[in-house]
């Protein structure tokens, strides 16, 4: 093995050579000259950092060329993707793969005694997101760059992620996710692009030189927004786009007078208040200060982003704002960035001097809105009182937008007060609120759902009144995932097998996977396919053993449910089925069931009491099951803490069964369902979200569908005939499961702990409906469908055929396809 010292003694000729030697030379340069370390005193983190920097050099080279290209062309239309979350995961492997440098770099550092996999494991997951919304945004950025569209992501550079989850005595505990504590090698601070963001204050009117009534926002409290850029590299095409994240800083971070008087805490107060804005992803909004901070975050990043977008536009086109919608499109990823609509109006009216009609025409031709939820309680609303205090000028603009819009609605539907009430931006009541979804629909030229079923529900229920006004605005863009990360990167052995069989064109055209159908009767190929899955299961089992001290049987069925913990996603239904199996085995330990390992990964929002209680129940059931020698050879339950992108990359390739069991009509799309199917897991799911389209693609016989449809759920709730207590009384198995939960079987030291779960299902809790998410209505169907999985898994050949057909037929769910549809149908932009 060559030492690092010897590499430093390379000849001048080899120092300028390309390939392995060049990588080694760059590595040593960054270790020495950037980090100030020599070989002997450098830590493993130093080595990772130096390696990341040499990869970044190659990314930045492409990035600078790409940006120069964009500025050299006046006929391009830039796409700006505004999102509160970008769950980008680790970037070392991702960048190496997209640069096609993995083999070269791996060989170079192996020659000097280092291991690429070991170093990559040191990289923390970027704490920039929580769940599907953020992961989708990251996939979209990858596809935008890979397809060569001029695109930019805008968000917040959170100092701490949502939280680091640890499990103590079965309970979720939240610790700070200090992902930036050792620095971030991928970002570049852009102090020269710092902008000022204003809050509070008041408005005043005045007459301009032309006699027009104008408004000023004055006496504001200002914060600096400092941008940090992360290049986003496309796969194999030398395109590098930009993810620009804003960090909040005080204008005057230090009050010297207070310090001199001994008021040391007071001297730093402005800094603390300002920096709180970008401190934590999703601060708890269960109290007033938390809600105020959430709105501050949302306005902070959209104001900074719009100032940046307008600066870039004016650098090329001056004040010709009539060109603005031709050169820019701003996609709102859910309602979090909806304040961009009144902010653009404010800038155009108050700073650029445009009239209302021109400003509104520009605004409504610039914004497009993606909705991500059908649940009314999840549609964002904020108190008018908060707006009045925090953003007084924006509230005036929103009132004007609403008044003009409602006048038009009154003309279209005279006397229809119901419609006017439903489409108004303001919701009247004890506390008057601003409805951000209504603002988003009114201010955008396109409104899209993220699966066909979801979009139908938007048209027919959630935004029915808007759809009657603007049917042409509504369209569907079924979500997708990037195959570069979710197959090529996370499952290299399966990727290699696929490429050997059909070539590598699938990396850029995932629908080419359909060629794998030629191998579904090939027993040799299916055996290799099985062995890869088994090897991935062994890797996951090793991880669980090392981190949780739980031994897993890789020959058991790995049954996986990994997603945010929310009642509608029905982790509780999964747990009820586990208890059902446990009861069967307690009654008959020799019962013939195939060994099954149930794997959970989920975070619950810190203020979501019921979700956190379900996590405790999962862990309590796991504790009982895993310690019972009569049971644990056939059943194991594992809750893997701190679920994130990197853990998903380990779990997904190992999964046999993908649990997609949300109450029908509740999940907008899902992308975990796509990732798991792409890696050869069979789905058990309801006809919800993108499950509907996955079923159509893979075939009824290659997916396990159960339960009520969205329409059946809706009808049962509307009729108010559904009574879960009747099912409890008539179904002995369900009654036993719920009684065990209620009476403390799984938590004897505190037998009342899970009573709220029992109460919520049978009687409702805190004013909610009994069994709001229809667990008892779907339980028997779910249980019986699980029996089909048990039977099929014993037929190894048939199972592997179906698993391979899932891989072969889900190519349509690539984010490349989704982004092409956005570009062609919504953004009207072209590749450069």
N, C-alpha and C positions, 0 to 999 in steps of 0.2 A: 504493500500500500504506500503510495507516495505521500509524503508529508506536505502540509500546507506551506511550510518554509521553502521546500524545494521548488514549489510552483512560483514563488516570488523571484527565483533566480532564472526564470525563463529568458532565453535570448531575445534580442530586439526583434529578430525575424519572427519568432513565435508569438511575441506580444502583439504584433499587428496582424496575425493570422486570424482567419474566421473560424467558427465552429468551437470545438471543445476547449482549445487553448484560450480563445478569446473570452469564453465564459469564465474560465478559471481566473484569468487576469482581471476581469471586471469584478469578480467576487472579492479578490484580495484588495483591489483598489478601494472598494466600498468599505470593507472591513477596516482597512488602515486609515484611509483619507476621509471617509464620511463619518465613521463611527469612532475613529481614534483608538482602535483596539489592535493589538497584535495577536498572533495566533494563540499564544499561550494563555492570555488573560481574557479571551473572548468566550462568552457564554453561548449556549445553544440558541438563545434568543437573538444574540448578536449575529450569529450565522444565518438564522432565518431572515433577519432584517437585511443583511447584506445581499442575500439571494433575492429577496423581494425587490431591492433597489436595482439590481442588475436587470431583472425582468422589466421593471418600470421604465428603465432607460429605453428599452426597445419599444415599449408601449408609447412613451412620450414622443419618440421620434415620429411615429405614425400619426400621433395625435396632432402635432404641430402641422404636419403636412395636410391632414384632413381639414383643420380649421382654416388654413390658408386657402385651400380649395373652395370652401364654402364662401369665404369673403371675396373670392375672385369672380364669383358668378352672381349676377343680378336676377337671374330667372329661377332661383330656387325658392321653395317654400319650406320654412323651418317648422319643425314640430316641437312643441314645448309640452312636456308631460309633467303636470303638477300633482304631487302625491305626498301625503304625510308620512308614507312608509316606502322604503326601498330595502327589502330583505335580501341583500346581495350575498350573504354568507361569506365564506373565505374566497380570496381572489387569486392566490398563488397558482393553484392548479388550473383554475379557470382561465387565467391569462396565458399560461403556458400552452394550454390546449388550443386556445383561439389563435395564438401566434404560431402554432405548430412547432413548438420548441421543446416539448416535453422530453422526448428521447435524447435530444442533444444535451439538455441541461442535466438530466438524470445521469447520463454517462459522465459528464464533466465533473460533477460533484462526487460521484462514486469513486472516481479516480483519486480524489483527495480525501477519501475516507468518510464521506458524509452520505446520508440517506435522504432522498427527496421526501419520501412519505413521512419520515420522522420529523423533518423540519416543517413540513406543511401542517402537521398536527399542532404546532405551537401557535399558529395564527388564530386569534379569536374571531368568532363570528361578529361581523359589524352589527352593532346594536341599533339598527335603523328601522326596525319593523317588528311586527308581532305575529302576523299570520298570512292568510291567503292574499289579502290586499297588497301587502308589501312584496310577497314573493312573485305575484303577477307582474308588478311594476318592474322588478328585476329581470324577469324573463322578457318583458317587452323591450327593455333597453338593450338586451343582448340581441334580440331579433332586429330591432331598428338598425343597430350598427352592422349586423351580419348582412342584412339586405341592402345596406348602403343608403338609407334615408338620412337626411340631415336632422338629427334629433338631439334634444337636450332634456335631461331630467332635472327637476328642481324640488328640493325638499329641505329638511332641517338636519343639521349635524348634531344629533343628540349626544351630549357628553356621556349620558348613561342610557342604556337600552331600557326596555320596559321593566325588567328585573331579572336577576338570576334566581332561578327556582331551586330551592333545596327542599327535601322532604324530611321533616322531623316528627317522629312518632306517627307517621302517616299523613300529617298535615302539610300543606304547602306553606312554605315560609319564603318571603321575598327579601332578597339581598340586592344591593346595588350591582348593576351590570357595568362595571368600570372597564369597558372594552378599549378605551383610549389610554389607559394608564401607562403603557409602554410606548405610546406613539402609534401612528398609522403610516406605514411606508408608502401607501398608494395615493395619498392625497397631496395636493399642492395648495397652500394658502395663497389667496389672491388679495392682499391688502389694498392694492391699487383699485380694486373693484368694489370696495366697501361703500355701502349706501346707508342712508339714514331712514329709519322707520319711526313714524309718529303715533302717539297714543294720547287719549284724554283731550284736554283743552275744550275749545268752543268754536262755533262758527260765527262769522260776521259777514254781512252783505255790503257790497259797494258797487258803484257804477264805473265801468271802465271808460277809456278814452273815446270809445265809439258809442257811448250811451247805453251799453248793455248791462243788465243786472248780473253781477258776479258774486261768488262766495269765496271766503278765505277760511282756512282752518288754522286757528291761532292758539297761542298759549299752551302748546303741546308739550308732552314729556317725550323726549326722543331717545332712541336706542340705535346703536350701530349694528348693521348686519354685515358680517365679514364672510366672504365666500371661500369655500374649500372645494377644489375640483378633483374629481376622480375620473380618469379616462376610462371609457367603456369600449373595449376592443371587439371588433367584429371577427368572425371566424374566417381566417385565411384570406382576408381581402384588404388588409392594410388600412381599413377604416377604423378611426377611433373617435367616438362621440364623447359628450361630457355629461357627467352627473355633478351638478353644482348644488352644494349643501351650505346652508347659512347658519352661522354661529352668532349668537347675540353677545354684544359687548357694550359696556357703559361708555358714554361719551367722555365722562370724567370719572375714571375708575377710583381715584384716590382724592379724598378731601383733606388737604394738608392742614387747614386751619383747625378742623376737628381733631386731627391727630396731635397737633401741637398742644391742644387743650386737654389731652388725655382721653378724648372720646374715640378710642381705637376702633371699637366696633362700628360706631357711627361713621367713621372716616371711610369705611369699606361698604357702606350700605348701598350706595348707588350701583356698585359693581355687582353685589349679590342680587339686587332686584332685577337688573338688566339680564344677567346671565341665567336667571331662573327660566327664562323663555326657552332656551335651547338645552336645558339641563337634562330633562327626562322625557322619554316617549310616553304620551298619554298619562299626564298626572291625574290623580283621582278627582273626578268632577262631581263627587257626591256632596260637595259643600261649595259655598259661594266663591271662595278664593281659588279653588281648583277649577271651577267653570270659567272664571275670569282669566286664569292662566291659559286654559285651552283655547279660548278665543284669541288671546294674545298670540299664541303660537300660530294659529291659522292665519291671522292677519299679517304677522311678522314675515312669514315666508312668502305669502303671495305678493305683498307690497314690495319686498326686496326683489322678487323674481320679475315682477312687471317693470320695475324701474330698470332692471338689467335688460329685459327684452326690448324695451323702448330705446334704451341707449344703443343697443346693437342695431336696431332698425334705423335710428336717426343717423348713425355713422355711415350707413349706405344710402339712405333715401331722404335724409333731411326731414322737413316737416310735411312731407307729402303723405299725410295719414290716410288719405283715400286708398293708398296702396297697402295699408296695414293688413287687412284680411287676405290679400293676395299673397303676401310674403310670410305670414305667420298663422299658425293654428295653435290654440291652447287647449289641451285635453285635460279636463278636470277628473281626476281619479277619485270618484265619490264626491260627497259634498264638503269634505274638509277644506278644499281650496275655493269654495264658492264665493268667498269674499273678493276673489279676483274680479268678479263682474262689477260690483260697485266701485272697486278700486280703479279699474281701467276707466270707468265713467268719470270718476273724480279727477284723474290725471288729465283726461281729454278736455273736461269742462273747465277745471280750475287752473290747470297749469299750462295747457296748450291752447286754451281760449276757443275751443270749438263750441258750436251750439248744440242743444240737446239732441235734435233729430240726427245730426251728423254723427255725434258721439255714440248714440244708441245704435245707429245703423252699423257702425264699425264694430261695436262690442258684440252685437248679436250675430255678426258674420265671422267672429274670431273664435268664440268658445264652443266647445263640444263637451258633453257631460256623459260620463259613464256611471250608471247606478249599480250598486252592489248589494242591495238588500230589498226584500219585499216585506219586511216586518215593520209595521208602523212605529213601534217603540224604538227602532234603530234609525229612523229617519231623523236627522239632526235638527234640533230646535234650540234657540237661545233666547233668553229673556230680553225683551225690549229695553228694560231698565239697564241691563248690562251694556247693550249697544249704545244707549244714550250717554252713558258715562265714558265708555272706552273709545267709541268710534262715532262721535256725534255727526260728522259730515256724511258718513256712509249711511247712517240711519235716515237722514234727510233724502239722500239719493234713492234709497230703497223705498221710502214712502212714495216718492215721485214715480218710480218704476211701477209700483203697485197700482197707484191711482190711474195712470195712463192705461195700464193693461186691463184693469177692471172696467174702465169705460168701454173698451173695445169688446170685452166679453158681454157687457150689458147690451151692446148693440147687436151682437150675434145671437144672444139668448135672452131676449127681453123678459124680465120678471122672474128669471130662474135664480132665486136667491141661494138655493142649495149649491148650484154650480159656482156662483160668485164666492160663497163661503169656502168651498173646497179648493179653489184655485188661488185664492188670495195668499200672498206671501206671509200675511200676518194671521196668526191663530188667536182668536179672541178667547177670553176666559178670565178666571181669577188672576192669572199671570199671563199677560199678553206676550206672545212669543213670535220670533222670526223663524219661518220654516225654510231651511236652507235648500231642501230638495225643490220646493216650488220656485225659489229664486234661481236655482240652477236650470230648471226646465225653461223658465221664461227668458233667461238671458243667453241661452245656447241655441245654435241652429241644428244640433243633432243631440238626440238622447238615445243611448243604447243600453240594452241589457247584456248579460254575459253568458246566457245560454238561451236556447229557443224557448224552453218552458218559462224561464224567468222573464224574458221579454214579453211573452204572452200575458203573464200575470201583471206586468207593468201596464200594458195596454188595457186589459180588461178590468183591473181592480185598482192598483195603487195609483196610477196616473190616468184613470179612465176619462176624467173630465178634460184633462190636457190633450189626451189622444183624440177626443172629439173635435178639439179646436185645431190641432196641428198633427193630423195623422202622418204627414210627410216627414215630421221630425224623428219619428221613432223607428229604430232598426235594431237588429240583433248582431252581436259580434261574440260568438261563443269563445270562451277563454281558451288559452293554449299554454303549453310549457316549452321551454327550450330543451331540445334533445341533446344539446352540447353538454349541459350540466347534468340532466336527469337520465342520461343513458351513457353517453360517451365518457363523462367524467366519473360518475358515481358507480358505474358497473362496467369497468374496463374489460373484464373477461367475456361478458356477454357481447359487448361491442365488438370485440375481436372476432368472436364466433360469427356474428352477423356479417361483418365485413368480409371474412373469408368466404362466406356463402354467397353473398349478393353484391359485393363491392362496397365502397364507402360513400356512394352518392346520397345515402340516407341522412348523412350528417347535415346536408343542406336541403334535402328534399325528403322529409320523413315519410311521405306516402310511398316511397320506394320500398318500405318495409313489407308491403304487400307481396313482394317476391318471395318472402319467407314461407308463404303458403305452399310453395313447391316442396317444402321439407316436412310437412305435417305427417306424412306417412313414412318418413325416413327414420328408422329406429336408431341408427347410429347417431344422427344429428340430435334426435330427441334425448338420447342418453347423455350426450355432451351438454345439452341444454339443462337437463336435470342436475348433472354434476356441478355445473356453475352455480345453480341456485343453492345446492347443498353446501358448496364451499362458502357462499355468502352467508348462509345460516350459521355455519361454524364460526365465521368471523364475528358475527353479531353475538353469538353465544359466548365467545371469548371476551368480548367487550363487557357483556352483562356480568360475567363471572368476576372480572377484574374490578369492576366499578360498584357492583351491587351485591357481590358474593352470593349470587343465585345461579345454580347450575341448570342449564337448559339442554333439552334433548333435540339435536338438530334433525332427528328423524320424525319429530312431532310436527303437526301442522302449525306453522307460524301465522297466527291470526292477528292482524295489525289494525289498530285504530289510532291514528296520529293526526291530531288537529287541535285547534283551540277548544278549550272546555267551555261548552255552552249547552244549556238544556236541550235546545232544538237539535243539536248534533247527536244527542241520545247515547252518550257513553253509558248512561244509566240503563238503557235497554240491554246493552252488551253485558253489563254487570249482572242484571237479572238473569240472563241466560247462563252465565257462569255459575250462579247460585243454583239454578235449575239442574245443571250437570253435576254439581257438587252433591246435591240432594239425591240424584239418581245413584251416584257412586257410593254414597253413605248407606243407602238402602241395599245396594248390591255391588260390593267392591269388585266382583268378577265381571261386571257388565262390559260387553264388548263395544268399546268406543275407541276410535283411533286417538292416540295421545295428542293433546292440543296445548299449545302455548299461546296465551292471550297477552299481547304486547300493547301497552298504552303509552302515549306521549302527549302531554297537553299542559298548557298553562291556563289558569283561571285569572280573570281580572282581579286585582287586589280587593276591590269593593264588592265582588260578586259572591255573596255568602253561599248561595246554593251550589254554585259551581265548585267552590272550595270544599264544601261538604261532600260532594260526589267524589272528588279526589281522595278525600279521607276514606270514603267507603271502598273505593277501588283498592286502596292500600290495606285496609282492614280485611277485606275478602282475600286479598293476596296472602296476607299473613296467615290466615286460617288454612287456606288451601295448600300453600307451599310447605307448611309444617306438619301436615297430616300424612303420615306414611302410607295410609290406605288409598290416598287420593293423588299424591304428588307425582306418581309415575305416569298418570294419565292426564293430569291437569296441572298447569303452572300459570301463574298470573304475574306479570311484571309491569310495573310503572317506572318508566325511564325518566328521571328528572331532567328539567331544563331543556325541554325539546326545542330544537333549533334546526337550521339548515344543515349543519354538519352532521347532526344525529340523523336527520332524514336521509342523508346520503349513505348512512350505514344500514338503516332499518329497511328502506324501500327495496333494495336489491335482494333482501333476505325474506321478504314477505311472500307467503303462499296465498293468504286471503286478505282482501282489502275491504274493510268495514266502512261503508258509505251509507249510513242508516238514518240520516236526518228525517224528521217528519216531512212528508211530501208537501211541497209548496213553500218550504222555509229556506232551503239552501239556494242561493242565486246560481251558482255553477259548481264550484269545487275545482281544484286543480290537483289535489292529492290523489283523487280517483284516477286522473290521467297518468300521473307519475307511476303509480303502483301497477296499473294495467300495462304500461309501456315496459315495465320490468318483469312481467310475467306473473303477476298476482291475479287471481280471479276475484271479481267483485261480488260481494253480497250487499245489496242496496235497495233502496226504495226508488220509485220513479220520480226522482227529485233532481233539480239542477241539471248538470251535464250527464248524469247517469242515464237520462233518457236517450241522449245522443250516442253515448258509449254503447248502450244496449243495441241500438240500431246498427252500429258499425260492427260490433263483434259477433252479433247474432244471439238470439234468445237462448240458444243452447249453451252459450259460452259465458253466461253471466247468471247470477242467482238473484232474481228480483222477488221481493215480497212486499206485503203490506198495502195499505190504502193508497190510492192515487191522490194527487193534490185536489182534484175536484171532489172526491169522496170526503176528504178531510173537511173541505170548505162546506159541503152540504150538511155534514154531521154537526158542525159547529153552528151553522146558521139555523138549523132545525131545533137545536138545543135538546136533542133526544139522547145524546151520548151521556151515559151514566157509568163511570168507571167502577162505582161501588157495586153495581149489578154484576159486573165481570168478576170483581173480587169475591163476591158471595158465591158465584156459581162455578168458579174455576179453582179447584183445590190446589193446583200447582202454583198459580199466581198468589193465592191467599197465603200459602206457606212461605213463599219467597218474601212477600211484603211483611208478614208477621216476624220473620227472622230479622229483617232490617229494623223493624219498629221496636222489637223487644230486646235488642242489644246482643243478639247472638254473635255478631262480628265485632262487638266492642263491649264485652261484659264489664270492664272497669267503669264505663259510663254508659249504661244501657239506654239512656234517653237521647244519646247524641244524634241518632239518625231519625228521630221522630218527625222532623220537618220534611224529610223526604217522603215518608209515609203519608203525612198530612197533605202535602202538595199534590200527590197522586190521587188520593181518594176524595179530598174535600177542598183543595185549593188553599193557597197561603198568601197572606198579604193582599187580599182582594183578587187574586188570580183565579182562573178557572181550574176546576179539578182536572188532573191529567192533561194539562194544556198541550202537551206534545204527543199525546195519543200512544203512550207506551203500552198500556193494557190492550188497546184496540189492535195493536200490531204484534203483540207478543207471540201468540200461537203461530201466526204466519212466519214470523222470524225463527222461532224454535224449529218448526218443521223444515224450513229451508236450510237451516244449519245441519239438519240430519242428512240432507242431500249432499252437502259438502263432505260430511264424514264418509258417506258411502262412495262418493266419486274419488276421494283421495286414495282410497285403497286400490283403485284401478290406475296404477302408475302411468301406464301408456296413455289412457284416455285423458287423465288429468294434464299430462304434459302437452298433449295435442291441443287441448283447450287453452292452456297457458300460452303456448306458442302462437295460437291464433289471435289471442289478445294483443300480443306484441305486434303481430303482422298487420292488424286491422285498426290500430289507433293512431296511425300517422296523421290523420286529419287534425288531431289535437295538438299540433305543433304551434307554438306562438308565432312562428314564421307565417303560417297561414292566417292567423288572426291579424297580424300587423299588416299583411298585404291587403286584407279586407278594410282595415282602418284607413290605410293610405289611399286605396282606390275609391272607397265609397264615402268616407268622412273627410279625411284630410286633404284629398286632391293634391297630393305631393308625389314627387318622382324621385327615384334613386339618383345619386350623383356619382 
